[in-house]
Amino acid sequence: MKKLFTILTLSILSASVFSQTGKVFDKLTMKSEILNMDRHFAIYLPPDYESSERSYPVLYLLHGAGDDQTGWVQFGEVLRITDEAIRNGSATAMIIVMPDANTGRRGYFNDMKGEWRYEDFFFDELMPHVEKKYRIKSEKRYRAIAGLSMGGGGTLMYALHHPELFSSACPLSAATGPLSKADARRYFERWGDTGASDAEVEAHYAQHSALALIENMPDEQKKAVRWFIDCGDDDFLYEGNSLLHIAMRKKEIPHEFRVRQGGHTWTYWRESLPTVLSFVSDAFHQH
């Protein structure tokens, strides 16, 4: 009888654990002095967050153009997919932070004139805010970044600009930035700045082209970040991602490069997310 009671108790406890789900809050707000406005962000908290006192690794997950902080929540199904990955053991429990880069001006970077400093906001205000407010491990080993399309571009630039902060980076269908200096000049012209000097174009290319940043990467940084790059075979951004892979191979930068059937769609990115969660968890784990 005692043995039966023990089995029933364990079964109930096991069922209780597996029935737990994470929580998503998709319209949290913080004040930004840098951008002079309130900023929204979403957050995923793992199933045992409220019942434990432990600290968690963190994944910053960036949305694409036209979406906001709710993109990965609504279309990416981050709650369902992450809960399942944690439940089946393919990913460790983690906190996922999803900032809004669609309000005010669209994008993850500082503008050319220094009047809109989103990248500064991300590193100087958003990261310190969430890592203080939530039980987040603040060491590089426990911090990763990923994103799709425009957010894939943000992932590339942030990890290349700050390899000391991220253990893993997973750009998906990424906007890789200008592929040449001529592309960089066309970027200026699209924003109405037809009088940009050669020096301004050169500086923009050097800071916002993944190819330029890879070409100029010091040897000691080649293994600073674990890279997972994923782009569909029908994606219109295939060229930049393919050239990025080739540039990394030539520079002997370790990375994973995946090309799967699909285009620039949420179906593709939902299928990518479990692999991303598993990949970043490899750095969070002890081997």
N, C-alpha and C positions, 0 to 999 in steps of 0.2 A: 504493500500500500504506500509506504514511504517512497519507494522507488518510482511508483506511478505518479505520485504527487510532484516529485522532483522533475520528472519528464514533462508533466503538464505545465509546471511553472516555467521551465526553460523554454518550452514551446510558446507560451504566452509572451515571455520577454522577447524572444526572437521575433515573433510576429509584430510586437510593438515597435521594435527597432526598425524593421523593414517597412513598416507603415508610415514612419516618420518622413516628412518632406521638408525640403528647404523652404526659405521664404524670400520673396522678391519685393522690394520697395522701389517703385519706378519714378517717383517724383519728389525725391529728396532735394533739399536746397542748401546752398552755402553762399556766403557773401564773398565776392571777389573784389579786392581793392585794385588789383592789376587791370581788370576789365571794367571796373566801376559798375558792377551790376550783380544781381543774384544769379547763380548758376545752378542748373538742375543736374542731378546724376541719379542713376539707378544702382541698386546693389543686390546681389544674391548672397544670402547667408545659408550655410550648410545645415542639414537636418539637426545636428546635435549642438548648434551654436548656443541656443538658449538653455540647454541642459548641462552644459559643460562650462569650465572656466579656462579652457585652453586657448592658446593663440593659434592663428591659422595662416597659411601662405595665401598670397593674393595674386589674382590674375586681373590685369586691366584689359578690358575687352572693348574695342573701339568700333563704332558703327560707320556706315558708309554715307555718301552724299545723299541728301534728301530725307534721311532718317534722323532720329535724335536718340536720346538715352533709352528710349523704349524699344528701339529697333530689335535688339537682340532678345528682349523680353517677349515682344509680340510675335515677330516673324521668325526669330532664331530659336524660340522655344527653349531658352537657356535653363529655365527651372526644370522642365521635364528631362532634358538631356543630361544636365549635370547631376540631378538626383539619381538617374539611372546609372551613370558612370561611377558615382560614389558607391552605390548599392552593389554593383557587380564587381567592384574592386579594381576597375581599370583606371580610376582616378582617385587621388586622395581628397579628403574634405578640404575645401578652399573657399575663400571669399572672392567674389567676382565684382569688380567695380566697372560700371559702364557710364562714362561721362557724356554730356551733351556737347557736341561741337557743331550745332546747327543754328544756334541762337546768336543774334548780333551780326556775326559774319561766319560763314561756313568754312570749316577747316580746322586743322590741328596745329597750324604754324603761326609764328609771328608774321605780320604783314611786312612789306618791303620798306615801309616808312617808319616802322616802330610804333604805329598808332594803335595797333591791335595785337596784343602779345599773348596769344592763346598758349603757345608752348611754354612760356614763362609761367602762366597761370597753372598749367598742368603740374609742373615740377615744383614750383614754389608755394602753391596754395592747395591744389586739390590733393596731391599725394600726402602732404603732411596732415591735412584735415582728416582724411579717411583713415589714415594709419594711426592717428591718435584717437579718433572717435570709436573705432572698432578694434577688436582684438586681433590685430594683424602683425605678423612677424615682419620686422623692418629690415632684416638682412637681405642682401642681394640674392642669396641662394633661394629665398622664399618669395621672390617677386618675379612675375612674368608678364608679358604683354602680347596681345594678339588683336587682330582686327581685319575687316574686310574692305576691299576697294579703297575708298578714301581713308578708311581706318587702317587698311593694310599699309598704305603709304605712311600714315602716322606711326604705325608699328615699326616700319623700317627706319624712319628718321629718328624716332625716339631711342631705339636700341643702338643705332649707329652713333648718335650724338652722345648717348650716355650708357656705354657698355658696362660701366661700373655699377649700374643700378639694376640690371635685369639678368636673370640667369638664363631665360629662354625668350625667344621672340618668334611669333608665328604669323607672318603676313599672308593673308588669303586673297587671291585675285587682286593683288596690290597695285595701286597707282604708284609706280616706282620713281616718279619725278621725271624731269627732262632727260631725254636720252642723249642729247647733245647740247652744245652751247646755242645752236640755232633754235632748238626747242625752247631753251630758257628765254631767249629774246622774244619768241612768240608768246610766252607766258606773260611777259611784261605788256606786250601789245594788247593781249586779251583784256587786261585790266586797265587799258587806256593810257598806259605810260609808254608812249612811242619815242620818248627822248632819253631812255635809259642809256647810260654810258656803258662802254665795254667792261669797265671795272665792276659796275653794278651787276651786269649780266654774269660775269665771271664769278662773282661772290655768291650770287643766287645759285648758280649751277653747282658750285663747290659744296654748298650747304644743303641743297634740296634734291640733288640727283643721287639715287642709290648707287648708280654706276660710278660716279665720281668719288663718293665716299668709300666704296669698296676698293677702287683703284689706289686711293691714297691711305688706306688703312695701315697703320704700323704693324710690324710683325708680331709684337707682343699682345696685340688685341685680336689676333685671328681666332683664338679659342676662348675669347672672353664671354661670348654669348652662344647658346645653342640655338641653331636656326632650323625652322620647319617652314618651307615655302610651298604653297599649294595653289594651283591655277588650272582651271578647266581647259580642255583642248578646243572648245568653241568660244572661249572668253576673248573679248576684244582687247584685253590687256595682256594677251599672251606674249607679245614681243618683248615688253619690258621685263616680264618675269623670266622668260627664256634667256635673255641677255644677262640678267642678274645671276642666274644659275651658272652660265658660262664664265662670267667674271669671277664668281666665287671659286669655281673649279681652277681657273688659271692662277688665282692668288692662293690656292690651297687652303681655303677657309672651309672647315668642316660644316656641312649642312645637309639637311634632307630636302629633296626636291620631288614633288609629286605632281603629276599631270593625270587627271581623271577625266572621264567622259562628262561633259557638262559645260554650261556657260556661266554668265554673270547673274546667278540666280540664288534665291534663298534656299531652294532645294539643294543646291551644291554646298552652300555654307552650313546648312543644318547637318549634312553628312560629314562635313569637315570637323565640326565642333567636338565630337567624341575623341577623335584622333588628337586634336589640340589639347584637350584636357589630359589625355594619357601622356602626351609628350612633355608637357610642363610638369606633370607629376613626377616624371623620372628625375628631374632636378630636385624636387621637393623631398624625395625619398632618400633614405640612407641605403647604400648598396654595400 
